[in-house]
């Protein structure tokens, strides 16, 4: 009986060691994936006709059957000035976030000039609404 208890204790210690090793490997893989997509940081994306974002950090990468999905922190500029009463809105969120498949993000990259124009237009619309 004592031998069985000792063997169980050894087995439990080994299980804990293996679990810790699995967690370490998962953490390394997650960091490696984040590093793979660091080139998106400080880039600008236009993901919808009213949405402009500057990516300020990579939170994590989720992978599924469709590919790697980048979850990021961003400065989000929402600007809709189509002129009618229902489409006249603007906002700037300094703590925004988004997610998109890496392949799609590559297609949605825009220049800093385009982002700055949207930001300035957004600020101008806000100023006009406040006047």
Number of C-alpha atoms within 10 A of each C-alpha: 6 7 8 9 10 11 12 12 12 12 12 12 12 12 12 12 12 12 12 12 12 12 12 12 12 12 12 12 12 15 13 12 17 19 13 11 16 14 11 20 15 14 18 25 24 21 17 9 9 15 17 26 28 25 23 20 18 21 14 19 24 16 12 9 5 7 12 17 18 24 20 20 21 24 18 23 26 19 24 20 15 11 9 8 8 9 11 14 17 20 16 17 12 14 10 16 19 16 16 17 17 17 12 12 17 12 11 15 17 17 11 14 10 14 20 14 11 21 21 14 17 21 17 13 19 17 10 9 11 7 6
